[in-house]
Amino acid sequence: MRKYRKKKGPVTSKKIISNGITFRSRLESYMYEALLNAGIESEYESKSYELLSGFDCRIDCYERQGNGKGEFKNRGNKKILGMKYTPDFIGEGFIIECKGRANDAFPIRWKIFKKYVNYNLRGVKLYKPQNQKECDETVKLILGNRKI
């Protein structure tokens, strides 16, 4: 009898094309359709926010490459790139990040983005639906927050 193992490694999502837009996952495509059907205007991946600006690292820093491979050597004394964040959907008073299964780097980036929004984007509500039911709930919450 054969034993089947779960796949290991990064989770990859299937890209979906809808209305001429290439979405990175089926969940993003579903969220787009839900917003469209509810008459909620939004833009898909239209803006990036700089969470941390780049800088010149002027110290010696002995390490392997970021993926843990390569030689243990001095990788300091060079330009360090900044950290940006591009949410999935931006609309009037809301930002939506659809996230089915997060990778290991996402939680810290999301936490930093929440801090950025807290101090720089007053009056904006964040939503992070992880399945279709939560996408539907997000639409209801956005519609409930609108002033008539």
C-alpha beads as a LAMMPS data file, in Angstrom:
LAMMPS data file: protein, C-alpha beads

148 atoms
147 bonds

1 atom types
1 bond types

-500.0 500.0 xlo xhi
-500.0 500.0 ylo yhi
-500.0 500.0 zlo zhi

Masses

1 110.0

Atoms # bond

1 1 1 0.000 0.000 0.000
2 1 1 1.263 3.453 -0.925
3 1 1 1.532 6.199 1.635
4 1 1 0.545 9.647 0.511
5 1 1 2.150 12.649 2.126
6 1 1 0.960 16.190 2.351
7 1 1 2.813 18.625 0.148
8 1 1 5.505 20.553 1.927
9 1 1 6.775 23.978 1.061
10 1 1 5.101 27.264 0.212
11 1 1 1.407 27.402 -0.548
12 1 1 0.747 28.476 -4.112
13 1 1 -2.590 29.846 -5.202
14 1 1 -4.128 29.569 -8.636
15 1 1 -4.293 32.783 -10.643
16 1 1 -7.766 33.712 -11.942
17 1 1 -8.674 36.167 -14.710
18 1 1 -12.001 37.973 -14.301
19 1 1 -13.157 41.088 -16.209
20 1 1 -9.651 41.428 -17.646
21 1 1 -8.034 41.532 -14.193
22 1 1 -5.578 38.837 -13.147
23 1 1 -6.200 37.959 -9.505
24 1 1 -3.621 36.092 -7.462
25 1 1 -6.180 33.694 -5.977
26 1 1 -9.761 32.469 -6.260
27 1 1 -10.550 34.185 -2.952
28 1 1 -9.514 37.576 -4.378
29 1 1 -11.645 36.922 -7.470
30 1 1 -14.613 36.005 -5.257
31 1 1 -14.141 39.185 -3.174
32 1 1 -14.033 41.286 -6.363
33 1 1 -17.291 39.775 -7.627
34 1 1 -18.946 40.253 -4.220
35 1 1 -17.941 43.937 -4.119
36 1 1 -19.064 44.422 -7.720
37 1 1 -22.451 42.766 -7.117
38 1 1 -23.014 44.941 -4.037
39 1 1 -22.208 48.129 -5.957
40 1 1 -19.172 48.896 -3.790
41 1 1 -16.449 50.723 -5.684
42 1 1 -12.901 49.579 -5.062
43 1 1 -9.562 49.305 -6.792
44 1 1 -7.505 46.123 -6.977
45 1 1 -3.850 46.355 -5.880
46 1 1 -3.801 50.029 -6.875
47 1 1 -1.550 51.429 -4.153
48 1 1 1.526 50.371 -2.220
49 1 1 2.384 51.737 1.203
50 1 1 5.965 52.122 2.397
51 1 1 6.112 50.532 5.847
52 1 1 9.862 50.834 6.317
53 1 1 12.188 52.973 4.239
54 1 1 15.393 51.542 2.823
55 1 1 18.712 52.357 4.457
56 1 1 22.456 51.920 4.141
57 1 1 23.645 49.159 6.448
58 1 1 27.050 50.340 7.665
59 1 1 27.902 47.401 9.874
60 1 1 29.359 43.961 9.346
61 1 1 26.620 41.360 9.412
62 1 1 27.573 37.689 9.145
63 1 1 24.756 35.477 7.952
64 1 1 23.526 33.119 5.280
65 1 1 21.190 34.290 2.528
66 1 1 17.602 35.116 3.558
67 1 1 16.436 31.632 2.552
68 1 1 19.035 29.989 4.828
69 1 1 21.219 28.827 1.938
70 1 1 24.678 29.870 0.821
71 1 1 27.807 30.599 2.785
72 1 1 27.911 32.151 6.239
73 1 1 29.688 35.390 5.329
74 1 1 29.622 39.153 5.738
75 1 1 26.437 40.394 4.065
76 1 1 26.495 43.835 5.675
77 1 1 27.775 47.194 4.425
78 1 1 25.240 47.554 1.632
79 1 1 21.872 49.125 0.786
80 1 1 18.901 47.418 2.479
81 1 1 15.644 47.674 0.541
82 1 1 12.557 49.142 2.165
83 1 1 9.421 47.183 3.057
84 1 1 6.242 47.906 1.108
85 1 1 2.737 46.557 1.427
86 1 1 0.116 46.367 -1.339
87 1 1 -3.371 45.477 -0.070
88 1 1 -5.795 43.668 -2.369
89 1 1 -8.691 46.162 -2.416
90 1 1 -8.926 49.829 -1.504
91 1 1 -12.189 51.724 -1.393
92 1 1 -13.661 54.737 0.311
93 1 1 -13.043 54.178 4.013
94 1 1 -11.859 50.560 3.756
95 1 1 -8.957 48.307 2.841
96 1 1 -9.373 44.568 2.244
97 1 1 -6.634 41.937 2.316
98 1 1 -7.864 38.492 1.251
99 1 1 -5.677 35.859 2.812
100 1 1 -6.481 32.172 2.634
101 1 1 -3.341 30.532 3.991
102 1 1 -0.679 32.975 5.075
103 1 1 3.029 32.373 4.601
104 1 1 5.394 32.739 7.532
105 1 1 6.291 36.365 6.689
106 1 1 2.712 37.663 6.412
107 1 1 1.771 38.024 10.116
108 1 1 4.597 40.460 10.896
109 1 1 3.968 42.466 7.708
110 1 1 0.224 42.634 8.537
111 1 1 0.988 43.808 12.072
112 1 1 3.262 46.573 10.759
113 1 1 0.619 47.559 8.186
114 1 1 -2.042 47.817 10.927
115 1 1 0.261 50.161 12.841
116 1 1 0.792 52.218 9.661
117 1 1 -2.978 52.508 9.080
118 1 1 -3.566 53.367 12.745
119 1 1 -1.217 56.360 12.607
120 1 1 -1.485 57.479 8.965
121 1 1 -4.912 56.602 7.541
122 1 1 -7.529 57.826 9.997
123 1 1 -11.064 56.573 9.533
124 1 1 -10.072 53.527 7.450
125 1 1 -11.403 50.111 8.414
126 1 1 -9.360 46.989 7.694
127 1 1 -10.857 43.648 6.677
128 1 1 -8.975 40.370 6.270
129 1 1 -11.401 37.707 5.030
130 1 1 -9.960 34.200 4.873
131 1 1 -12.820 32.390 3.121
132 1 1 -15.884 33.120 0.986
133 1 1 -18.228 33.356 3.975
134 1 1 -16.006 36.056 5.488
135 1 1 -15.937 37.860 2.108
136 1 1 -19.749 38.000 2.207
137 1 1 -19.621 39.237 5.818
138 1 1 -17.089 41.911 4.786
139 1 1 -19.497 43.209 2.127
140 1 1 -22.328 43.377 4.705
141 1 1 -20.101 45.269 7.151
142 1 1 -19.012 47.776 4.497
143 1 1 -22.626 48.357 3.406
144 1 1 -23.663 48.751 7.072
145 1 1 -21.000 51.420 7.614
146 1 1 -22.200 53.587 4.725
147 1 1 -24.134 56.738 5.478
148 1 1 -27.467 57.007 3.707

Bonds

1 1 1 2
2 1 2 3
3 1 3 4
4 1 4 5
5 1 5 6
6 1 6 7
7 1 7 8
8 1 8 9
9 1 9 10
10 1 10 11
11 1 11 12
12 1 12 13
13 1 13 14
14 1 14 15
15 1 15 16
16 1 16 17
17 1 17 18
18 1 18 19
19 1 19 20
20 1 20 21
21 1 21 22
22 1 22 23
23 1 23 24
24 1 24 25
25 1 25 26
26 1 26 27
27 1 27 28
28 1 28 29
29 1 29 30
30 1 30 31
31 1 31 32
32 1 32 33
33 1 33 34
34 1 34 35
35 1 35 36
36 1 36 37
37 1 37 38
38 1 38 39
39 1 39 40
40 1 40 41
41 1 41 42
42 1 42 43
43 1 43 44
44 1 44 45
45 1 45 46
46 1 46 47
47 1 47 48
48 1 48 49
49 1 49 50
50 1 50 51
51 1 51 52
52 1 52 53
53 1 53 54
54 1 54 55
55 1 55 56
56 1 56 57
57 1 57 58
58 1 58 59
59 1 59 60
60 1 60 61
61 1 61 62
62 1 62 63
63 1 63 64
64 1 64 65
65 1 65 66
66 1 66 67
67 1 67 68
68 1 68 69
69 1 69 70
70 1 70 71
71 1 71 72
72 1 72 73
73 1 73 74
74 1 74 75
75 1 75 76
76 1 76 77
77 1 77 78
78 1 78 79
79 1 79 80
80 1 80 81
81 1 81 82
82 1 82 83
83 1 83 84
84 1 84 85
85 1 85 86
86 1 86 87
87 1 87 88
88 1 88 89
89 1 89 90
90 1 90 91
91 1 91 92
92 1 92 93
93 1 93 94
94 1 94 95
95 1 95 96
96 1 96 97
97 1 97 98
98 1 98 99
99 1 99 100
100 1 100 101
101 1 101 102
102 1 102 103
103 1 103 104
104 1 104 105
105 1 105 106
106 1 106 107
107 1 107 108
108 1 108 109
109 1 109 110
110 1 110 111
111 1 111 112
112 1 112 113
113 1 113 114
114 1 114 115
115 1 115 116
116 1 116 117
117 1 117 118
118 1 118 119
119 1 119 120
120 1 120 121
121 1 121 122
122 1 122 123
123 1 123 124
124 1 124 125
125 1 125 126
126 1 126 127
127 1 127 128
128 1 128 129
129 1 129 130
130 1 130 131
131 1 131 132
132 1 132 133
133 1 133 134
134 1 134 135
135 1 135 136
136 1 136 137
137 1 137 138
138 1 138 139
139 1 139 140
140 1 140 141
141 1 141 142
142 1 142 143
143 1 143 144
144 1 144 145
145 1 145 146
146 1 146 147
147 1 147 148
